[in-house]
Amino acid sequence: AEKLCEALPVSVEEVALTGTQLKAIPDKLRNLTNLKSLNLRCNAELLALPGWLGDLQKLTFVSTAECKKLTHMPSSFRGACEQRSITFDLCNCPLANDSWKPSWFSLGGTMFGTGH
């Protein structure tokens, strides 16, 4: 996945890294300033989202469905949710737990697919 991300032009608006067994998000994605949609579905080994992810100004959709080890949302999404609406697909992800949602989440975050 890292090599694939190196080849992506900064103009890319959608990235799907589904089922790639990622343990971490490739750092090269932080350069994709036009990124609107990031699909990380079915990466069962993914442990955390990087703090810089919420800093991507055009990002409006993030799917972490079936990322069963993901338990933390970076606080950088607080500022992002204050600026724009972001939809999170958290189906079968520990982040779908009501106990996870920080107080700022209601500012502009939308969850769907919270079934377990």
Order of alpha helices (4+ residues) and beta strands (2+ residues): alpha-beta-beta-beta-alpha-beta-beta
